[in-house]
Amino acid sequence: MIPVIVNGAQGKMGQEAVKAVQAASGLELAGCFDVDNNLEVELKTHRGCVVVDFTHPSCAFQNAQTILAAGCHGVIGTTGFQPSQIDELAQACKSLQHGFFIAPNFAIGAVLMMRFAAEAARHMERAEIIELHHTGKADAPSGTAHKTAEMMAESRAAAGLPSFEGPDAVTNTLPGTRGGCLGGIRIHAVRMPGVLANQEVLLGAAGQILSIRHDTLDRSCFMPGVVLACRKVRSLKGLVVGLDQLLWNESHSTHE
């Protein structure tokens, strides 16, 4: 049995993770922690466990460092990491040859959306991303939108194509109207009551528009990905970012 601890167990995603771990074969719930717990102290007696973290972007990096220092394997679903923080974790995991995992999104459909968008990016002239989340979402844009834009930009670069660029609005009468920009891809973040998590990638070329959309209807859709990561993280040899790496890349390319 693989012992699993859920950190952020009182949150909505944490509650779902607790239920998923309890129901999954081969996994054993070893603990449930939240803001009332001192993670560093609690993990001293849980070395080697898998720690699922669904907390808050403000503490995600510190939690990841604490999990690693305790000799545990992280399955991190909290978003908001800076590139420099990912690099720092990657180097630490590499030197220790220690399995660690971060996913911007654990939904299989969302991972497929990102994969399809990356492929489509090689064939279209322009692209924009619209992501919609509930009002409790702490970071913007979402980790999924950020990762999608990165994958699309990397796909174009690998094909020897320039980044998405071209004519744009000459005058913005309201600053920020055109959203943020990554790799020439405009990202628009919507925060709205009644929404859980949705993302649409729009790609355009002369005379045509391609829309690739994923809608999250219930948080339970994330749990098969969480369970998969819990089962595989201990066999990794460093930091792996993105559920696609576990689904389709059997070599589990580590982040360097």
Sine and cosine of phi, psi and omega as CSV:
sin_phi,cos_phi,sin_psi,cos_psi,sin_omega,cos_omega
0.00,0.00,0.65,-0.76,0.04,-1.00
-1.00,-0.08,0.89,-0.46,0.01,-1.00
-0.97,0.26,0.77,-0.64,-0.06,-1.00
-0.80,-0.59,0.73,-0.69,0.09,-1.00
-0.93,-0.36,0.68,-0.74,0.08,-1.00
-0.96,-0.29,0.87,-0.49,0.05,-1.00
-0.98,-0.22,0.80,-0.60,-0.17,-0.98
1.00,-0.03,0.52,0.85,-0.15,-0.99
-0.93,0.37,-0.30,0.95,-0.01,-1.00
-1.00,0.03,-0.21,0.98,0.03,-1.00
-0.97,0.23,0.15,-0.99,-0.06,-1.00
-0.90,0.43,-0.70,0.72,0.05,-1.00
-0.94,0.34,-0.61,0.79,0.02,-1.00
-0.88,0.47,-0.66,0.75,0.02,-1.00
-0.88,0.47,-0.66,0.75,0.05,-1.00
-0.91,0.42,-0.64,0.77,0.00,-1.00
-0.90,0.44,-0.65,0.76,0.04,-1.00
-0.86,0.52,-0.74,0.67,-0.01,-1.00
-0.90,0.44,-0.64,0.77,-0.03,-1.00
-0.92,0.40,-0.67,0.74,0.01,-1.00
-0.91,0.42,-0.67,0.74,0.00,-1.00
-0.89,0.45,-0.53,0.85,-0.06,-1.00
-1.00,0.02,-0.26,0.96,-0.12,-0.99
-1.00,0.10,0.70,-0.71,0.08,-1.00
-0.94,0.33,0.62,-0.78,0.03,-1.00
1.00,0.09,-0.11,0.99,0.03,-1.00
-0.92,-0.40,0.55,-0.83,0.02,-1.00
-0.74,-0.67,0.81,-0.58,0.01,-1.00
-0.95,0.31,0.92,-0.40,-0.06,-1.00
-0.98,-0.18,-0.18,0.98,0.00,-1.00
0.08,-1.00,0.40,-0.91,0.06,-1.00
-0.75,-0.66,0.90,-0.43,-0.03,-1.00
-0.88,-0.47,0.37,-0.93,0.07,-1.00
-0.46,-0.89,-0.34,-0.94,-0.12,-0.99
-0.88,0.47,-0.39,0.92,-0.01,-1.00
-0.98,0.21,-0.20,0.98,-0.03,-1.00
-0.99,-0.17,0.56,-0.83,0.14,-0.99
-1.00,0.00,0.97,-0.25,-0.13,-0.99
-0.86,0.51,-0.67,0.74,-0.02,-1.00
-0.87,0.49,-0.70,0.72,0.00,-1.00
-0.93,0.37,-0.71,0.71,-0.06,-1.00
-0.89,0.46,-0.61,0.79,-0.09,-1.00
-0.97,0.23,-0.18,0.98,0.00,-1.00
-0.86,0.50,-0.47,0.88,-0.01,-1.00
-0.97,-0.23,0.24,0.97,-0.05,-1.00
-0.76,-0.65,0.55,0.84,-0.02,-1.00
-0.85,0.53,0.70,-0.71,0.02,-1.00
1.00,-0.01,-0.14,0.99,0.02,-1.00
-0.95,0.32,0.32,-0.95,0.19,-0.98
-1.00,-0.05,0.78,-0.62,0.00,-1.00
-0.92,-0.39,0.91,-0.42,0.08,-1.00
-1.00,0.03,0.83,-0.55,-0.05,-1.00
-0.90,-0.43,0.91,-0.42,0.16,-0.99
-0.80,-0.60,0.99,0.15,-0.07,-1.00
-0.89,-0.46,-0.96,-0.29,-0.10,-0.99
-0.55,-0.84,0.61,-0.80,0.00,-1.00
-0.81,0.59,-0.49,0.87,-0.04,-1.00
-0.92,0.39,-0.37,0.93,-0.03,-1.00
-0.84,-0.55,0.06,1.00,-0.10,-1.00
-0.87,0.49,-0.70,0.71,-0.04,-1.00
-0.92,0.38,-0.69,0.73,0.03,-1.00
-0.89,0.46,-0.66,0.75,0.04,-1.00
-0.88,0.47,-0.68,0.73,0.01,-1.00
-0.88,0.48,-0.68,0.74,0.04,-1.00
-0.89,0.45,-0.66,0.76,0.01,-1.00
-0.91,0.42,-0.68,0.74,0.02,-1.00
-0.88,0.48,-0.71,0.71,-0.01,-1.00
-0.91,0.41,-0.70,0.72,-0.01,-1.00
-0.89,0.46,-0.46,0.89,-0.01,-1.00
-0.99,0.12,-0.02,1.00,-0.02,-1.00
0.98,0.21,0.36,0.93,0.02,-1.00
-0.98,-0.19,0.25,-0.97,-0.01,-1.00
-0.97,-0.26,0.85,-0.53,-0.05,-1.00
-1.00,0.01,0.68,-0.73,0.23,-0.97
-0.86,-0.50,0.99,-0.14,-0.21,-0.98
-0.98,-0.21,0.89,-0.46,0.06,-1.00
-0.97,-0.25,-0.14,0.99,0.06,-1.00
-0.95,0.33,0.73,-0.68,0.00,-1.00
-0.98,-0.19,0.02,-1.00,0.04,-1.00
0.96,-0.27,0.14,0.99,0.04,-1.00
-0.93,0.36,0.64,-0.77,0.13,-0.99
-0.99,0.10,0.47,-0.88,0.02,-1.00
-0.81,0.59,-0.62,0.78,0.01,-1.00
-0.91,0.42,-0.55,0.84,0.03,-1.00
-0.95,0.32,-0.64,0.77,0.08,-1.00
-0.87,0.49,-0.70,0.72,0.00,-1.00
-0.88,0.47,-0.67,0.75,-0.01,-1.00
-0.90,0.43,-0.69,0.72,0.05,-1.00
-0.90,0.43,-0.64,0.77,-0.01,-1.00
-0.88,0.48,-0.68,0.73,0.00,-1.00
-0.91,0.41,-0.65,0.76,0.01,-1.00
-0.91,0.42,-0.69,0.73,0.00,-1.00
-0.92,0.39,-0.62,0.78,0.01,-1.00
-0.90,0.44,-0.70,0.72,-0.03,-1.00
-0.91,0.41,-0.51,0.86,0.00,-1.00
-1.00,-0.04,-0.17,0.99,-0.13,-0.99
0.79,0.62,0.73,0.68,-0.14,-0.99
-0.92,-0.38,0.77,-0.63,-0.03,-1.00
-0.94,0.33,0.77,-0.64,-0.02,-1.00
-0.50,-0.87,0.56,-0.83,-0.12,-0.99
-0.62,-0.78,0.71,-0.71,0.08,-1.00
-0.78,-0.63,0.72,-0.69,0.03,-1.00
-0.75,-0.66,0.82,-0.57,0.12,-0.99
-0.90,0.45,-0.46,0.89,-0.04,-1.00
-0.43,-0.90,0.75,-0.66,-0.02,-1.00
-0.99,-0.15,-0.01,1.00,-0.01,-1.00
-0.98,0.17,0.77,-0.63,-0.02,-1.00
-0.86,0.50,-0.66,0.75,0.00,-1.00
-0.89,0.46,-0.61,0.79,0.02,-1.00
-0.93,0.38,-0.61,0.79,0.04,-1.00
-0.91,0.42,-0.64,0.77,0.06,-1.00
-0.90,0.44,-0.66,0.75,0.04,-1.00
-0.84,0.54,-0.71,0.70,-0.01,-1.00
-0.90,0.43,-0.66,0.75,0.00,-1.00
-0.90,0.43,-0.71,0.71,0.01,-1.00
-0.91,0.42,-0.62,0.78,0.01,-1.00
-0.91,0.42,-0.63,0.78,0.02,-1.00
-0.90,0.44,-0.63,0.78,0.03,-1.00
-0.94,0.35,-0.68,0.73,-0.02,-1.00
-0.91,0.41,-0.47,0.89,-0.04,-1.00
-0.87,0.49,-0.39,0.92,0.00,-1.00
-0.97,0.23,-0.23,0.97,-0.18,-0.98
-0.87,-0.49,-0.08,1.00,-0.06,-1.00
-0.89,-0.46,0.27,-0.96,-0.14,-0.99
-1.00,-0.03,-0.56,0.83,-0.04,-1.00
-0.65,-0.76,0.38,-0.93,0.01,-1.00
-0.48,-0.88,0.59,-0.81,0.12,-0.99
-0.64,-0.77,0.45,-0.89,-0.02,-1.00
-0.84,-0.54,0.75,-0.66,0.10,-1.00
-0.88,-0.47,0.89,-0.46,0.04,-1.00
-0.90,-0.43,0.67,-0.74,-0.03,-1.00
-0.83,-0.56,0.77,-0.64,0.02,-1.00
-0.67,-0.74,0.22,-0.97,0.06,-1.00
-0.91,0.42,0.28,-0.96,-0.10,-1.00
-0.95,0.31,-0.21,0.98,0.05,-1.00
-1.00,0.07,-0.06,1.00,0.02,-1.00
-0.91,0.41,0.85,-0.53,-0.17,-0.98
-0.99,0.14,-0.54,0.84,-0.11,-0.99
-0.93,-0.38,0.46,-0.89,0.06,-1.00
-0.56,-0.83,0.72,-0.70,-0.05,1.00
-0.95,0.31,0.13,-0.99,0.02,-1.00
-0.92,0.40,0.37,-0.93,0.07,-1.00
-0.88,0.48,-0.54,0.84,0.02,-1.00
-0.91,0.42,-0.71,0.71,0.01,-1.00
-0.90,0.44,-0.68,0.74,0.01,-1.00
-0.88,0.47,-0.73,0.69,-0.01,-1.00
-0.91,0.42,-0.63,0.78,0.02,-1.00
-0.87,0.50,-0.74,0.67,0.00,-1.00
-0.89,0.46,-0.65,0.76,0.04,-1.00
-0.87,0.49,-0.73,0.69,-0.02,-1.00
-0.90,0.44,-0.62,0.78,0.01,-1.00
-0.92,0.39,-0.67,0.74,0.02,-1.00
-0.91,0.41,-0.66,0.75,0.02,-1.00
-0.91,0.42,-0.60,0.80,0.01,-1.00
-0.90,0.44,-0.68,0.73,0.02,-1.00
-0.92,0.39,-0.66,0.75,0.00,-1.00
-0.90,0.44,-0.65,0.76,0.01,-1.00
-0.90,0.43,-0.46,0.89,0.02,-1.00
-1.00,0.00,0.05,1.00,0.00,-1.00
0.97,0.25,0.38,0.93,-0.02,-1.00
-0.98,-0.18,0.49,-0.87,0.04,-1.00
-0.96,0.30,0.25,-0.97,0.05,-1.00
-0.92,0.40,0.36,-0.93,0.04,-1.00
-0.89,0.45,0.91,-0.41,0.05,-1.00
-0.54,-0.84,0.32,-0.95,0.02,-1.00
0.29,-0.96,-0.13,-0.99,-0.02,-1.00
-0.85,0.53,0.60,-0.80,0.01,-1.00
-0.61,-0.79,0.06,-1.00,0.03,-1.00
-0.84,0.54,0.75,-0.66,-0.03,-1.00
-0.97,0.24,-0.61,0.79,-0.05,-1.00
-0.82,-0.58,0.80,-0.60,0.12,-0.99
-0.95,-0.30,0.96,-0.27,-0.03,-1.00
-0.97,0.26,-0.26,0.97,0.08,-1.00
-0.78,-0.62,0.93,-0.37,-0.04,-1.00
-0.81,0.58,0.67,-0.74,0.02,-1.00
1.00,0.03,-0.03,1.00,-0.06,-1.00
-0.84,0.54,-0.58,0.81,-0.05,-1.00
-1.00,0.02,0.12,0.99,0.08,-1.00
0.97,0.26,-0.09,-1.00,0.06,-1.00
-0.99,0.11,0.12,-0.99,-0.07,-1.00
-0.65,-0.76,0.76,-0.65,0.07,-1.00
-0.67,-0.74,0.87,-0.49,-0.01,-1.00
0.88,0.47,0.49,0.87,-0.02,-1.00
0.99,0.16,0.09,1.00,-0.02,-1.00
-0.97,-0.25,0.85,-0.52,0.04,-1.00
-0.97,0.24,0.72,-0.69,0.01,-1.00
-0.87,-0.49,0.80,-0.60,-0.01,-1.00
-0.89,-0.46,0.82,-0.58,-0.03,-1.00
-0.95,-0.30,0.81,-0.58,0.03,-1.00
-0.93,-0.38,0.72,-0.69,0.09,-1.00
-0.86,-0.52,0.88,-0.48,-0.21,-0.98
-0.53,-0.85,0.71,-0.70,0.13,-0.99
-0.86,0.50,0.56,-0.83,0.02,-1.00
1.00,0.01,-0.16,0.99,0.00,-1.00
-0.97,-0.23,0.59,-0.81,0.12,-0.99
-0.98,-0.18,-0.96,0.27,0.05,-1.00
-0.37,-0.93,0.86,-0.51,0.00,-1.00
-0.64,-0.77,0.51,-0.86,0.09,-1.00
-0.54,-0.84,0.67,-0.74,0.06,-1.00
-0.80,-0.60,0.76,-0.65,0.10,-1.00
-0.96,-0.28,0.86,-0.52,0.02,-1.00
-0.96,-0.28,0.80,-0.60,0.04,-1.00
-0.82,-0.57,0.69,-0.72,-0.06,-1.00
-0.78,-0.62,0.50,-0.86,0.14,-0.99
-0.53,-0.85,0.11,-0.99,-0.07,-1.00
-0.81,0.59,0.88,-0.48,0.10,-1.00
0.98,0.20,0.16,0.99,-0.05,-1.00
-0.40,-0.92,0.46,-0.89,0.09,-1.00
-0.73,-0.69,0.71,-0.70,0.09,-1.00
-0.93,-0.37,0.78,-0.63,0.03,-1.00
-0.90,-0.44,0.80,-0.60,0.06,-1.00
-0.86,-0.50,0.89,-0.45,-0.15,-0.99
-0.76,-0.65,0.61,-0.79,0.13,-0.99
-0.79,-0.62,0.75,-0.67,0.02,-1.00
-0.88,-0.47,0.80,-0.61,0.09,-1.00
-1.00,-0.07,0.86,-0.50,-0.05,-1.00
-0.98,-0.20,-0.39,0.92,-0.01,-1.00
-0.40,-0.92,0.60,-0.80,-0.05,-1.00
-0.91,0.42,-0.26,0.96,0.02,-1.00
-0.88,0.47,-0.36,0.93,-0.02,-1.00
-0.92,0.40,-0.34,0.94,0.00,-1.00
-0.99,0.16,-0.33,0.94,-0.22,-0.97
-0.95,0.32,-0.59,0.81,0.09,-1.00
-0.85,0.53,-0.59,0.81,0.05,-1.00
-0.93,0.37,-0.62,0.78,0.04,-1.00
-0.90,0.44,-0.71,0.70,0.00,-1.00
-0.89,0.46,-0.69,0.72,0.03,-1.00
-0.85,0.52,-0.71,0.70,-0.01,-1.00
-0.90,0.43,-0.64,0.77,0.03,-1.00
-0.88,0.48,-0.60,0.80,-0.02,-1.00
-0.96,0.28,-0.48,0.88,-0.13,-0.99
-0.97,-0.24,-0.31,0.95,-0.19,-0.98
-0.89,0.45,-0.54,0.84,-0.05,-1.00
-0.94,0.34,-0.31,0.95,0.01,-1.00
-1.00,-0.04,-0.07,1.00,0.01,-1.00
-0.97,0.26,0.38,-0.92,-0.04,-1.00
-0.93,-0.36,0.34,0.94,-0.01,-1.00
0.18,-0.98,-0.34,-0.94,0.01,-1.00
-1.00,0.09,0.79,-0.62,0.09,-1.00
-0.88,-0.47,0.75,-0.67,-0.03,-1.00
-0.90,-0.44,0.85,-0.53,0.08,-1.00
0.97,-0.26,0.79,-0.62,-0.01,-1.00
-0.90,0.44,-0.43,0.90,0.03,-1.00
-0.85,0.52,-0.52,0.85,-0.01,-1.00
-0.91,0.41,-0.51,0.86,0.03,-1.00
-1.00,0.09,-0.50,0.87,-0.05,-1.00
-0.98,0.21,-0.64,0.77,-0.16,-0.99
-0.82,-0.57,-0.25,0.97,-0.05,-1.00
-0.93,-0.36,1.00,-0.07,-0.06,-1.00
-0.91,0.41,-0.31,0.95,0.05,-1.00
-0.99,0.17,-0.17,0.99,0.04,-1.00
0.77,0.63,0.91,0.42,-0.03,-1.00
-0.82,0.57,0.84,-0.55,0.01,-1.00
-1.00,0.08,0.45,-0.89,-0.01,-1.00
-0.99,0.16,0.79,-0.61,0.02,-1.00
-0.81,-0.59,0.00,0.00,0.00,0.00
